[in-house]
Amino acid sequence: MLGVVVSVISVLGSVWQWDDPLDPAIAPFIAPVVREVPVSSAAMTSEGGQSYAYLLGIGTAAENTPLTVGQAYLHAYQASQDRSALSLPHTLPLPVEDEVALCDFTQDTCPDQLLAAKNKIAPVLAQYTTLIARFQHVLQSAPANPLLPVADDTPIPFYQYLIQANRLQLTQWWYDAQPLSASHPSEATRQSSAALAALVDKVTSHMQHLRRHLAAEMTVIGKLVYLRMFEEHLVWLHRVAALRVDFPAVWITQLTPQERSLRVPLAYEFLLPHGYHLSLVARGDLFSAEQPIPLWMARLVYKPHLTTNTVYHYYAHTAMLSELPEADYIAQHQHWPDLAMTSVQELRNVAGAVLADIAMPDYLAYIERFHAVNRQITQWGDWQSAGSAREP
């Protein structure tokens, strides 16, 4: 009798340790963003790889080359056993936070602040030619291809350099766009209109580059940075068009599904919990690093595949929502499917249910930012007069 009881308990224990198969849709979801170390020389020297290295080195001192510094960092990262000792270069001066030159054109007070402080700001702009030149280089280069696998210590480029250089550049262009006084002769006015058209061409060219990066960006933070810079360019156009009666016609198309899509960035972010959840049982530190538990005991309370599948469904559904037109997005996200574990799954996967329920970033708020920019583009189209148009 005792043997039967032991056998039943043994069978039940084995059954309770059983995990779900890993969802086969996960492999194609993460395939575009899986990276290996060491990074191959072909990847390092590719256009996207060089753009990534340049971004990592963008904060190096003016006398250094960002690409060389970024590549040196990548080599050190791969060779290092203690990556906590590594840090990205951050020695190129940034404008101090209280300088009005950093004001955001989406803020209503920004244009008047810039005009009131022009004598103070002009020398500030001259101090940051290296920063602006590096910003221009990034825009005109191929979109960055993150070369390193996702981990807790994966470096994040100092996007603040791009954000502040973008605002410095728009500030200079704001000054250049100011109209002449009525006392100027007609020839000067004609030249001013021609200069404005050339300036608007520069701005819309920037917007083309920003959209190219927006469509190809592989990280969520990078995607939001490029969206923000595009929006500031769009608002700049609004403000100058309201200021100048000779503003040329400019047609701006809606952000495309690819430009709005968070599919690849979300796959990139999913790699971190994906790897963590799958490795947790084998590491033995499910509850405590100091007191590891036996593998069979960990499997009783934690199912790595079931946990990973649950989290994946959230990421995949959010990625799908990010590609929908706004009306479809509103309809779909108001009827969010139940992606959580069932009660039975939670019983089988007590620890995993807790891990899968850990709060994640509000990706829906990010999706709504893209639709908000599209609404601004619609307003621009409604407001612009008909005529010949250039498409940023």
C-alpha positions as CSV (number, residue, x, y, z in Angstrom):
1,M,0.0,0.0,0.0
2,L,2.8,2.4,0.9
3,G,4.5,1.6,-2.4
4,V,1.3,2.6,-4.3
5,V,1.0,5.9,-2.4
6,V,4.6,6.7,-3.1
7,S,4.1,5.8,-6.8
8,V,1.0,8.0,-7.0
9,I,2.8,10.9,-5.3
10,S,5.8,10.4,-7.6
11,V,3.6,10.4,-10.7
12,L,1.6,13.5,-9.5
13,G,4.9,15.3,-8.8
14,S,6.2,14.5,-12.2
15,V,3.0,15.7,-13.8
16,W,3.0,18.9,-11.7
17,Q,6.5,19.6,-12.9
18,W,5.4,19.4,-16.6
19,D,5.7,22.7,-18.4
20,D,3.9,24.0,-21.5
21,P,5.7,23.9,-24.8
22,L,7.2,27.3,-25.8
23,D,4.9,29.2,-28.1
24,P,6.3,28.6,-31.6
25,A,5.4,32.2,-32.6
26,I,8.1,33.5,-30.2
27,A,11.1,32.4,-32.4
28,P,10.0,34.5,-35.5
29,F,9.0,37.4,-33.2
30,I,12.5,37.8,-31.7
31,A,14.5,36.6,-34.8
32,P,15.2,40.2,-36.1
33,V,16.7,41.3,-32.8
34,V,18.7,38.2,-31.6
35,R,22.3,39.2,-31.2
36,E,25.5,37.2,-30.4
37,V,28.7,38.0,-28.7
38,P,31.4,38.3,-30.0
39,V,30.0,40.7,-32.6
40,S,31.3,39.7,-36.1
41,S,33.6,42.0,-38.0
42,A,31.0,42.1,-40.8
43,A,28.3,43.4,-38.4
44,M,30.8,45.9,-36.8
45,T,31.7,47.4,-40.2
46,S,28.2,47.4,-41.6
47,E,26.5,50.8,-42.1
48,G,24.0,50.1,-39.3
49,G,26.8,48.7,-37.0
50,Q,28.9,51.9,-37.6
51,S,25.9,54.1,-36.9
52,Y,25.4,52.2,-33.6
53,A,29.0,52.6,-32.6
54,Y,28.9,56.3,-33.5
55,L,25.9,56.8,-31.3
56,L,27.7,55.1,-28.4
57,G,30.7,57.4,-28.9
58,I,28.7,60.6,-29.6
59,G,29.6,62.1,-26.2
60,T,33.3,61.9,-26.6
61,A,35.4,65.1,-26.5
62,A,35.5,67.3,-29.6
63,E,39.0,66.2,-30.6
64,N,38.0,62.5,-30.7
65,T,36.1,60.6,-33.4
66,P,32.8,59.2,-32.1
67,L,32.9,56.1,-34.4
68,T,36.4,55.2,-33.2
69,V,35.5,55.7,-29.6
70,G,32.3,53.7,-29.9
71,Q,34.0,50.8,-31.6
72,A,36.6,50.8,-28.9
73,Y,33.8,50.6,-26.3
74,L,32.2,47.7,-28.1
75,H,35.5,45.8,-28.1
76,A,36.0,46.5,-24.4
77,Y,32.4,45.5,-23.6
78,Q,32.9,42.1,-25.3
79,A,36.3,41.5,-23.6
80,S,35.3,42.6,-20.1
81,Q,34.3,40.3,-17.3
82,D,33.2,43.2,-15.1
83,R,31.2,45.5,-17.3
84,S,30.1,47.6,-14.4
85,A,33.5,49.3,-14.7
86,L,32.7,50.4,-18.3
87,S,31.0,53.7,-19.1
88,L,30.1,55.5,-22.3
89,P,32.0,58.7,-23.0
90,H,30.1,61.8,-21.8
91,T,32.7,64.6,-22.0
92,L,31.4,66.7,-24.9
93,P,29.8,69.7,-23.3
94,L,26.0,69.9,-23.3
95,P,24.1,73.2,-22.9
96,V,23.2,73.7,-19.2
97,E,19.7,73.0,-18.3
98,D,18.6,76.5,-17.5
99,E,19.6,77.9,-20.9
100,V,16.6,79.1,-22.9
101,A,18.2,77.7,-26.1
102,L,17.0,74.3,-24.9
103,C,13.3,75.2,-24.9
104,D,10.9,72.9,-26.6
105,F,9.1,74.3,-29.6
106,T,6.0,72.4,-28.6
107,Q,5.7,74.7,-25.6
108,D,3.8,77.9,-26.4
109,T,6.2,80.1,-24.5
110,C,9.3,78.9,-26.4
111,P,9.3,81.2,-29.5
112,D,8.9,84.4,-27.5
113,Q,11.5,83.3,-25.0
114,L,14.0,82.7,-27.9
115,L,13.3,86.1,-29.4
116,A,13.6,87.9,-26.1
117,A,16.9,86.3,-25.3
118,K,18.5,86.3,-28.8
119,N,21.5,88.3,-27.7
120,K,22.2,85.8,-25.0
121,I,21.5,82.7,-27.1
122,A,23.5,83.6,-30.2
123,P,26.9,83.0,-28.6
124,V,25.5,79.8,-27.0
125,L,24.8,78.4,-30.4
126,A,28.3,79.1,-31.6
127,Q,29.7,77.1,-28.7
128,Y,28.0,73.9,-29.8
129,T,29.0,73.5,-33.5
130,T,30.6,70.1,-32.8
131,L,27.4,68.8,-31.1
132,I,25.2,70.0,-34.0
133,A,27.6,68.6,-36.6
134,R,27.4,65.2,-34.9
135,F,23.7,65.4,-34.8
136,Q,23.6,66.1,-38.6
137,H,26.0,63.1,-39.1
138,V,23.6,60.8,-37.2
139,L,20.6,62.0,-39.2
140,Q,22.3,61.5,-42.6
141,S,23.8,58.1,-41.7
142,A,22.1,54.7,-41.9
143,P,19.8,53.8,-39.0
144,A,21.6,52.2,-36.1
145,N,21.6,48.5,-35.7
146,P,22.1,47.5,-32.1
147,L,25.0,45.0,-32.1
148,L,24.8,43.7,-28.5
149,P,22.4,41.2,-27.0
150,V,19.9,42.6,-24.6
151,A,21.1,42.4,-21.0
152,D,20.9,44.4,-17.8
153,D,24.2,46.0,-18.7
154,T,23.6,46.7,-22.4
155,P,24.6,50.3,-23.0
156,I,22.0,52.9,-24.0
157,P,23.3,55.7,-26.2
158,F,23.1,59.2,-24.7
159,Y,20.1,60.3,-26.7
160,Q,20.2,63.6,-24.8
161,Y,22.9,64.7,-27.2
162,L,20.5,64.3,-30.1
163,I,17.6,65.9,-28.3
164,Q,19.5,69.0,-27.3
165,A,21.3,69.3,-30.7
166,N,17.9,69.1,-32.4
167,R,16.6,72.1,-30.2
168,L,19.8,74.1,-30.8
169,Q,19.4,73.6,-34.6
170,L,15.7,74.6,-34.5
171,T,16.6,77.6,-32.5
172,Q,19.1,78.8,-35.1
173,W,16.6,78.2,-37.8
174,W,13.9,80.1,-35.9
175,Y,16.1,83.2,-35.9
176,D,16.8,82.7,-39.6
177,A,13.0,82.5,-40.3
178,Q,12.1,85.9,-38.8
179,P,10.4,88.3,-41.3
180,L,11.9,91.6,-42.4
181,S,10.3,94.8,-41.2
182,A,7.9,96.6,-43.6
183,S,10.5,99.3,-44.2
184,H,12.8,97.0,-46.2
185,P,12.8,97.4,-50.0
186,S,11.0,94.9,-52.2
187,E,14.2,93.3,-53.5
188,A,15.2,92.5,-49.9
189,T,11.8,91.1,-49.3
190,R,12.1,88.9,-52.4
191,Q,15.4,87.6,-51.2
192,S,14.0,87.0,-47.8
193,S,11.2,84.8,-49.3
194,A,13.8,82.8,-51.3
195,A,15.8,82.3,-48.1
196,L,12.7,81.1,-46.3
197,A,12.0,78.6,-49.0
198,A,15.6,77.3,-48.8
199,L,15.3,77.1,-45.0
200,V,12.0,75.2,-45.1
201,D,13.7,72.8,-47.5
202,K,16.4,72.1,-44.8
203,V,13.7,71.5,-42.2
204,T,11.7,69.1,-44.4
205,S,14.9,67.3,-45.4
206,H,15.6,66.8,-41.7
207,M,12.1,65.4,-41.3
208,Q,12.7,62.9,-44.1
209,H,15.8,61.7,-42.3
210,L,13.9,61.5,-39.0
211,R,11.2,59.4,-40.6
212,R,13.8,57.1,-42.1
213,H,15.3,56.5,-38.7
214,L,11.8,56.3,-37.1
215,A,10.8,53.5,-39.5
216,A,14.0,51.5,-38.9
217,E,14.7,52.1,-35.2
218,M,15.0,48.9,-33.2
219,T,14.6,50.2,-29.6
220,V,11.6,51.8,-27.9
221,I,13.6,54.7,-26.4
222,G,15.2,55.5,-29.7
223,K,11.8,55.3,-31.5
224,L,10.4,57.8,-29.0
225,V,13.4,60.1,-29.3
226,Y,13.1,60.3,-33.1
227,L,9.3,60.8,-32.8
228,R,9.8,63.7,-30.4
229,M,12.4,65.3,-32.7
230,F,10.0,64.9,-35.7
231,E,7.2,66.5,-33.7
232,E,9.3,69.5,-32.7
233,H,10.1,70.0,-36.4
234,L,6.4,69.8,-37.3
235,V,5.6,72.4,-34.6
236,W,8.4,74.6,-35.9
237,L,6.7,74.6,-39.3
238,H,3.4,75.5,-37.7
239,R,4.9,78.5,-35.9
240,V,6.9,79.8,-38.8
241,A,3.9,79.4,-41.2
242,A,1.8,81.5,-38.8
243,L,4.6,84.1,-38.8
244,R,5.3,84.4,-42.5
245,V,2.7,85.2,-45.2
246,D,5.2,84.0,-47.8
247,F,5.5,80.5,-46.3
248,P,5.8,78.0,-49.1
249,A,3.3,75.1,-49.4
250,V,4.5,71.9,-47.8
251,W,2.7,68.6,-47.9
252,I,3.3,66.2,-45.0
253,T,2.0,62.6,-45.2
254,Q,0.7,60.7,-42.2
255,L,3.2,58.5,-40.3
256,T,3.1,55.1,-42.0
257,P,2.4,51.8,-40.2
258,Q,6.1,51.0,-40.3
259,E,7.0,54.4,-38.8
260,R,4.5,53.8,-36.0
261,S,5.2,50.1,-35.5
262,L,6.7,49.0,-32.2
263,R,6.9,45.4,-33.3
264,V,10.7,45.2,-33.6
265,P,11.4,47.5,-30.5
266,L,9.0,45.4,-28.4
267,A,10.7,42.2,-29.6
268,Y,14.0,43.8,-28.5
269,E,12.7,44.6,-25.1
270,F,11.0,41.2,-24.8
271,L,14.4,39.5,-25.1
272,L,15.3,40.6,-21.5
273,P,12.4,38.8,-19.7
274,H,12.5,36.0,-22.3
275,G,16.1,35.1,-21.4
276,Y,15.5,35.7,-17.7
277,H,12.4,33.5,-17.4
278,L,14.0,30.7,-19.3
279,S,17.2,30.7,-17.3
280,L,15.7,31.0,-13.8
281,V,15.1,27.3,-13.1
282,A,18.6,26.2,-14.2
283,R,20.2,28.9,-12.1
284,G,18.5,27.6,-8.9
285,D,18.1,31.0,-7.4
286,L,14.3,31.2,-7.9
287,F,13.7,32.5,-4.3
288,S,17.2,33.4,-3.0
289,A,20.7,33.6,-4.5
290,E,22.1,32.6,-1.1
291,Q,20.0,29.5,-0.7
292,P,19.4,27.8,-4.1
293,I,16.7,25.1,-4.2
294,P,16.8,21.8,-6.0
295,L,15.7,21.7,-9.6
296,W,12.7,19.4,-9.0
297,M,11.4,21.8,-6.3
298,A,11.8,24.8,-8.6
299,R,9.8,23.0,-11.3
300,L,6.9,22.4,-8.9
301,V,6.3,26.1,-8.5
302,Y,7.7,27.7,-11.6
303,K,7.2,26.9,-15.3
304,P,9.5,29.0,-17.5
305,H,7.8,28.3,-20.8
306,L,4.3,29.1,-19.4
307,T,5.6,32.3,-17.9
308,T,7.4,33.3,-21.0
309,N,4.4,32.5,-23.2
310,T,2.2,34.7,-21.0
311,V,4.5,37.7,-21.2
312,Y,5.0,37.2,-24.9
313,H,1.3,37.4,-25.6
314,Y,1.2,40.8,-24.0
315,Y,4.2,42.0,-26.1
316,A,2.8,40.5,-29.4
317,H,-0.7,41.9,-28.9
318,T,0.8,45.4,-28.1
319,A,3.0,45.2,-31.2
320,M,-0.1,44.4,-33.3
321,L,-2.0,47.4,-31.8
322,S,0.9,49.7,-32.7
323,E,0.5,49.0,-36.4
324,L,-3.3,49.7,-36.6
325,P,-4.9,53.0,-37.8
326,E,-6.1,55.1,-34.9
327,A,-9.8,54.2,-35.3
328,D,-9.0,50.4,-35.3
329,Y,-6.5,50.9,-32.4
330,I,-9.2,52.6,-30.3
331,A,-11.7,49.8,-31.0
332,Q,-9.2,47.0,-30.3
333,H,-7.6,48.4,-27.2
334,Q,-11.0,49.0,-25.6
335,H,-11.6,45.3,-25.8
336,W,-8.3,44.0,-24.6
337,P,-8.3,40.2,-24.6
338,D,-7.6,38.3,-21.4
339,L,-3.9,37.4,-21.8
340,A,-3.4,36.3,-18.2
341,M,-2.9,32.7,-17.0
342,T,-6.0,30.7,-16.1
343,S,-6.6,29.7,-12.5
344,V,-5.2,26.2,-13.1
345,Q,-2.1,27.6,-14.8
346,E,-1.5,29.9,-11.8
347,L,-1.8,26.9,-9.4
348,R,0.8,25.0,-11.5
349,N,3.0,28.1,-11.8
350,V,2.8,30.0,-8.5
351,A,6.1,31.8,-8.9
352,G,5.7,32.4,-12.6
353,A,2.3,34.0,-12.1
354,V,3.9,36.6,-9.9
355,L,6.7,37.2,-12.3
356,A,4.3,37.5,-15.3
357,D,2.2,40.0,-13.4
358,I,5.1,42.4,-12.7
359,A,4.2,45.9,-14.0
360,M,5.6,46.8,-17.4
361,P,5.9,50.2,-19.2
362,D,2.7,51.7,-20.5
363,Y,3.3,50.9,-24.1
364,L,-0.2,52.0,-25.0
365,A,0.7,55.5,-24.0
366,Y,3.6,55.3,-26.4
367,I,1.3,54.1,-29.2
368,E,-1.0,57.1,-28.5
369,R,1.9,59.5,-29.0
370,F,2.2,58.4,-32.6
371,H,-1.5,58.9,-33.2
372,A,-1.2,62.3,-31.6
373,V,1.5,63.3,-34.0
374,N,-0.7,62.1,-36.9
375,R,-3.5,64.3,-35.7
376,Q,-1.1,67.2,-35.8
377,I,-0.2,66.3,-39.4
378,T,-3.9,66.2,-40.3
379,Q,-4.3,69.7,-38.7
380,W,-1.3,70.9,-40.8
381,G,-2.9,69.6,-44.0
382,D,-6.2,71.3,-43.2
383,W,-4.4,74.5,-42.4
384,Q,-2.1,74.6,-45.4
385,S,-3.2,76.3,-48.6
386,A,-3.4,74.2,-51.7
387,G,-0.5,74.3,-54.2
388,S,2.7,72.7,-55.1
389,A,4.1,70.7,-52.2
390,R,7.2,68.9,-51.1
391,E,6.8,65.8,-49.1
392,P,9.0,65.3,-46.0
